[in-house]
């Protein structure tokens, strides 16, 4: 606490001592002004801000001074120049000469005062304010304030500032006005955040994409960053697991990474983020930078082998008044797709087609169909929705058992509040965000809550030392029904189950065992996460060109998860008997607790210098990253009270386990940047890393990278094309990064304690298993990337094209070495024995323009890749069940479907010659029947088999598809007219195959399975051109061989989704003044509005999770409205 207190005091202290003027020595004769200014920069560290077109009009300078104060030197340099300058802090602004204000005694009827800021509220010192078509004008002071006297009303003020759009304002009366300037749309000069620093976008030589979060977030009803990034950055794949409240997401950059897995490094303000990604509040994010190749990511070392997602959070702005921002968002959500069960008539007809005379619960199928026909004609005859005959119950009414699990709509509320500002020395921002999401299930336990609190303060302790403190707290609580068996029951429930909440069995009233009632009686799972991050940073600039920085992060994450299988009796809706969800003796309360601690230290320095037209920068640093996790879980059975379950209130068996893990990384890194006149660009990186995850003698590795670029558009011979071809840059990068994404302790001989299956003195003794072979020689996987890129800008960069081609090789992947003889009795140890190569391309095209009050933009991107194994030592037999050289990582092996067998293919019950007569399924040979699937007999032996299931002998198998997300694309755009704005986002996948075998893709997939509406086109003697094969009673017979992996039932997972449509209106300034606000915007937005796909009904092509039997929590279609306000 003492250290924290001392740090806070140092941050908050202000030193008011003035800096003494710096001395300059120059001897120049008819030198260019630019050359003189560069000399002043070298000697003083002052920066110059100017328009290159302005400086082109400069007169030559003749000056000879020695140790003269910089202020006097500047005055001499600008005596005969056609423009003026202004000193703000250590920046010298070169501007058009302010037109003299009215001389004393002149007529001055109106006095105009004002404050000039950018869109974030930061002051714009030196901005020029002039009266149009006159010689009157002035400039804003260091705080952005100005005063101007004009002779009468009816004039127009012209406000200009370098890098911002010119603004014209009519003047009707004296008073005070607030002026907000928008940045000029010249993205080519943008400063972007890269590893351990920033760079001009023009000088980038690696594959880097930057997304401004305010532009991307806009008015969308989403609470997670991942959802916003879908379809926006080429090469970045965002996968959403489910549509449930608090559902997570994962990032992947440029395809398959390693057979051992691995994803991109997630950084927040240059230090790692260990928590769940959906904890981060998008409203706290300034920008997201995606580093995709080794040239850009290698500087981060061990965890950045497969790219970096660098999140930069919002800060305050110097010399700006206090700004209050508030936004809210109210959202109503509906399922995008829910599977629909077939009608009772269609379901019972299917029973008949299967060959059932009587269903297994006693109903005569023909009689049942007759009752259903009568019910359809005379529903009033059966008011209870069922009838009884000979003591057997026949259900007649239809019920949507899956639809009944869901409410009319889910509701989400988001509120965000932020206060920010800054003085000449201090910048601050504090934000609070809340999310409350109630899901669509008919229970109050389907919910998610999140709270975000973030504070940032930065203080210039001296003119060369700055201290910063950033503290964040994230809290989330997710509850969901304990539904391990719920989805099983839902998928086994046909459309004719009773709809009543209760049923009488043997004279006793029980809850009906419908999915709805079972859901309402479950005890919820609860998952609570608390994440606190504290980062301190010190920035020192002890001399010109040298910047030293130190960052220290402490992050603590705590998770508590509880679950209870609540026992209760219910009336089975099919058998009409009493069942229980779980025996009371086995009903256990489970509790899991983990604590993660992470400590990260970054120490690095950068020295930059210009020598004439040569610009050099050198950076070197040290990184240390430590992670520790402790976990404990316990289960206890036999609750005293099932309404208040806990470990303490249980009297049954207690079982538990704990776990502990830790790892650390040390790294030394460096980077050299060089450019000549901004045309020829070079960057070289090197990093040495040591990881505790590897054996002691193999922990260290050196990983270099280099990149280069050529801005062809800046060459003299290209200047005549500038009006059309405003930017042209080619670039290339090559480098290596080490991958340590494996479990720790793999080099240790570990013995696992287990309980035996026999009793000794009434209890099970503990035994220790013999450890397998362990290699002391494995080390880093090496990820080697080659990247070629092209950046083209047309027509003053209104049209921009970015193209990249890459090849990424993951070398020396860890896997079991060459298979050992069986007599060894154990498996082979880990070795660096496999290689993988991914190759792909990325394209991005963007157009932005403005015509009067109308502005618009559209951006499109396309991305594709392929991955294959280039080395694998542990598969000499070429088995298809594992990796092999040449294997496409996403290929699908299966049979090619010919058609369905017809009755005409048989003669006296025997398959005619020339057609496949048997199908091997495992060790069994199966003879097809009419209506079964006929596979192509590729090897012509009359039997369908997979041979030896090897590359050399794969029988009738072949590669029938690929589950890679091919041709991923995104289109986003918007337009604005005065106070109105509209935006849209489209995302999709051009090609993807998926093999899915569950209740939603095959009718009557297993005994008791539900039949859905989209599965009724199955073969019968009267429906011979059906899509599905014949169905068998109890899903027996030839059901299994009809569902072998094959081309006929391969699902097409390509899709196009309208991700978002938003419409917003900003209140005009005159109205805002009346209500004392600087901004107020109202908006309406829709998310996941339409999906165009051939994917099976009830499934979503973007969802990866399966709750059971093909049923998943659906992706939500969301409609929202809200406001954004600033004071």
Buried (B, 14 or more C-beta within 10 A) or exposed (E): EEEEEEBBEBBBEEEEEEEEEBBBEBEBEEBBBBEBBBBBBBBBBBEBBBEEEBBEEBBEBBBEBEEBBBEEBBEBBBEEBEBBBBBBBEEBBBBBBBBEBBEEEEEBEBEBEBBBBBEBBBBBBBBBBBBBEBEBBBBBBBBBBBBBBBBEEEBEBBBBBBEBEEBEBEBEEEEEBBBBBEBEBEBBEBEBBBBBBEBEBBBBBBBBBBBEBBEBBBBBBBBBBBBBBBBBBBBBBBBBBBBBBBBBBBBBBBBBBBBBEBBBBBBBBBBBBBBBBBBBBBBBBBBBBBBBBBBBBBBBBBBBBBBBBBBBBBBBBBBBBEBBBBBBBBBBBBBBBBBBBBBBBBBBBBBBBBEBEBBEEEBBBEBBBEBBEBBEEEEEEBEEBBBEEEEBBBBBBBBBBBBBBBBEBBBBBBBBBBBBBBBEBBBBBBBBBBBBBBBBBBBEBBBBBBBBBBBBBBBBBEBBBBBBBBBBBBBBBBBBBBBBBBBBBBBBBBBBBBBBEEBEBEEEEBBBBBBBBBBBBBBBBBBBBBBBBBBBBBBBBEEBBBBBBBBBBBBBBBBBBBBBBBBBEBBBBBEBEBEEBBEBEEBBBBBBBBBBBBBBBBBBBBBBEBEEEEBBBBBBBEBBBBBBBBBBBBBBBBBEEBEEBBBEBBEBEEEEEEEEEEBBBBBBBBBBBBBEEEBBBBBBBBBBBBBBBBBEEBBBBEBBBBBBBBBBBBEEEEEEEEEEBBBBBBBBBBBBBBBBBBEBBBBEEEEEEEEEEEEEEEEEEEEEEEEBBBBEEBBBBBBBBBBBBBBBBBEBBBBBBBBBBBBBBBBBBBBBBEBBEEEEEEEBBBBBBBBBBBBBBBBBBBBBBEEEEEBBBBBBBBBBBBBBBBBBBBBEBBBBEBBBBEBBBBBBBBBBBBEBBBEEBBEEEEBEEEBBBBBBBEEEBBEBBBBBBBBBBBBEEEBBBBBBBBBEEBBBBEEBBBBBBBBBBBBBBBBBEEBEBBBBBBBBBBBBBBBBBBBBBBBBBBEBBBBBBBBBEBBBEEBBEBBBBBBBBBBEBBBBBBBBBBBBBBBBBBBBBBBBBBBBBBBEBEEBEEEEBBBBBBBBBBBBBEBEBEBBBBBBBBBEEBBBBBBBBBBBBBBBBBBBBBB
